[in-house]
Amino acid sequence: MKNVYILGSTGSIGVNTLNVIRNFPDRFHVSALTVNTNTQLLLEQINEFKPDLVVVKDKDAAEKVKHQMPANCKLLVGVDGLNNAAAGLEYDIFVGAMVGYAGLAPTIEAIKRGKRIALANKETLVVAGEVVNNYCKEYGAEIIPIDSEHSAIYQCLVGENIDEVEKLIITASGGPFLNKDKSFFEDATIDEALNHPNWKMGNKVTIDSATMMNKGLEVIEAHWLFGLSTEKIDVVIHPQSIIHSMVQFRDGSIKAQMGLPDMKLPIQYALTYPERLQNDFERTNIPAIETLNFYEPNFEKFECLKLAFDVLEVGGTAPCVLNAANEIAVEKFLNNEIRFSRIPVLIEKALEKIGNHQLLNLDTIFECDTETRNFVRNIN
Ligand code: MG
């Protein structure tokens, strides 16, 4: 029986993690559920999964549910609650399902305890990849990616030697604006940007897919997960999202991992690796697919993708600036404060303005993140 801590249990990855765990009651026990504000769904989850502890990050939301906790379920509150639970609770697998920079600190706590980290939170590796890798080595923690592209690459690499890899080929659906002209970005509405053709995800990730920043963050994530330089990481547009990514080896052979676009599969793999467990998820009907298309990405149109490759070359705190500026810019777009086309512009302004530190530790990252957010909040 493995005990699971779910950081962010009411978001899209958190809910799917519970959908997987529901199938294997003899294999997994939920130790901790954590949410930001969605206490209504949390109460349903507590009722079904009977965790030992829950954390509600938002203090007002916590106040509302504190009298509805079962006697054997402890309630912690705030960011301290997330960190203390990660640092003190009994669990075997930490599922990093929370979106955004806020997922970093509790993930670090879990790494320091040498746990298995099933990681969906991209920002952990994007802003602190080097620090995270050093901690993993020092404390013996292992990261198994949940992001579908990285899970695909991870699966392609089982039994292979990383030194024999020529390149990683990360597939991208291209998002809702793949076939629109760049001029369309001026007037793109929130609803249009949130209308993803293949994947059902939270709002932040869906907007990131529309700008292709999501793919940019995934390139940085892949760099830290697999230790390969930017020249060895390609992005290819594949609108059907059936091939989740590929690995090309030095003899020219290419391995691809395929399946329906459903996050339950990479989540289950991260929970059960190296085992593959029987499930009844929908199967891919290969003849029904008929065609798989591939195209080069348009870096001129999707400036965010280009910026992500650039910051990986610069290194230091540049990826942290990119990530923080993007989070605020996306928030502003979703609040109707800026046009869709301004998202890369605000990120570029932040990269010009905020000084780069090459010596990384959690303090310099935290300062850089705060400085960038404050800067971007005040420009339009
Ligand atoms: Mg992905």
Boltz pocket constraint, residues with backbone or C-beta under 6 A from the ligand:
constraints:
  - pocket:
      binder: B
      contacts: [[A, 147], [A, 148], [A, 149], [A, 218]]
      max_distance: 6.0
